[in-house]
Amino acid sequence: MRNLQEYYLKNDDIKLLSHTVMPWKDSIPILKQYAERNGVNVDKWHLVTGNKEELYDIAKNGYFTDEDFIKTQDESDFIHA
C-alpha cells in the first residue's frame, strides 16, 4: 500500500481506502497513530473503521473478498484481502 501511495501521490483521480478488519480494536485514534507511525498520507490514503457487520458485509459483498476462496461458513469469519 505504501508503494501504491507513493506511485499515485500526485494523481488526484486516485484515492486509497483501507477498511479495518478489527473494528473492535481499530478506533479512530488508533488508526491515526498507525497512519502517523507508517507515513500514511491522509489526503491520499484513508483508513476507516465502523460497525463490524457492515464492514464485513462491504468486504464480502462489495469487494468480493471470498470470491477466490470457499465461501466462509461463519459470517463472523473474515478473509484478509
C-alpha positions as CSV (number, residue, x, y, z in Angstrom):
1,M,0.0,0.0,0.0
2,R,2.9,2.4,0.7
3,N,4.2,1.8,-2.8
4,L,0.8,2.5,-4.3
5,Q,0.5,5.6,-2.2
6,E,3.9,6.9,-3.5
7,Y,3.1,5.9,-7.1
8,Y,-0.2,7.7,-7.1
9,L,0.6,10.5,-4.7
10,K,0.3,13.3,-7.4
11,N,-2.7,11.7,-9.2
12,D,-5.7,13.5,-7.8
13,D,-8.0,11.0,-9.5
14,I,-6.8,8.1,-7.3
15,K,-7.6,7.7,-3.6
16,L,-6.7,4.7,-1.5
17,L,-9.1,3.3,1.1
18,S,-8.4,0.7,3.8
19,H,-11.1,-0.7,6.0
20,T,-10.2,-2.3,9.3
21,V,-11.0,-5.9,9.8
22,M,-10.8,-5.4,13.5
23,P,-13.2,-2.6,14.3
24,W,-13.4,-3.6,18.0
25,K,-9.7,-2.7,18.2
26,D,-9.1,-0.1,15.5
27,S,-10.7,3.1,16.8
28,I,-10.1,6.4,15.0
29,P,-7.3,7.4,17.4
30,I,-5.6,4.0,16.9
31,L,-5.8,4.4,13.1
32,K,-4.5,7.9,13.4
33,Q,-1.5,6.7,15.4
34,Y,-0.9,3.9,12.8
35,A,-1.0,6.5,10.0
36,E,1.5,8.7,11.8
37,R,3.9,5.8,12.5
38,N,3.7,4.4,9.0
39,G,3.9,7.5,6.8
40,V,0.3,7.4,5.6
41,N,-0.6,10.5,3.6
42,V,-4.1,11.0,4.9
43,D,-5.1,13.1,1.9
44,K,-4.3,10.2,-0.4
45,W,-4.9,7.1,1.8
46,H,-7.9,6.8,4.0
47,L,-8.0,4.4,6.9
48,V,-11.5,3.7,8.1
49,T,-13.3,1.8,10.8
50,G,-17.0,1.3,11.6
51,N,-19.6,-1.3,12.5
52,K,-18.2,-4.9,12.2
53,E,-21.2,-6.3,10.5
54,E,-21.3,-3.5,8.0
55,L,-17.6,-3.6,7.3
56,Y,-17.7,-7.4,6.7
57,D,-20.7,-7.1,4.5
58,I,-19.0,-4.5,2.4
59,A,-15.9,-6.7,2.1
60,K,-17.7,-9.9,1.3
61,N,-20.4,-8.5,-1.0
62,G,-18.9,-5.3,-2.3
63,Y,-15.3,-6.3,-2.7
64,F,-16.0,-10.0,-3.1
65,T,-13.1,-11.0,-0.8
66,D,-14.5,-14.6,-0.7
67,E,-14.8,-15.0,-4.5
68,D,-11.5,-16.8,-4.9
69,F,-12.0,-18.9,-1.8
70,I,-14.6,-21.2,-0.5
71,K,-17.4,-19.1,1.0
72,T,-16.9,-18.9,4.7
73,Q,-19.3,-21.0,6.7
74,D,-19.4,-18.5,9.6
75,E,-20.3,-14.9,8.8
76,S,-18.0,-13.7,11.6
77,D,-15.0,-15.3,9.8
78,F,-13.1,-12.9,7.6
79,I,-10.6,-13.3,4.9
80,H,-7.9,-10.6,4.6
81,A,-7.6,-9.4,1.1
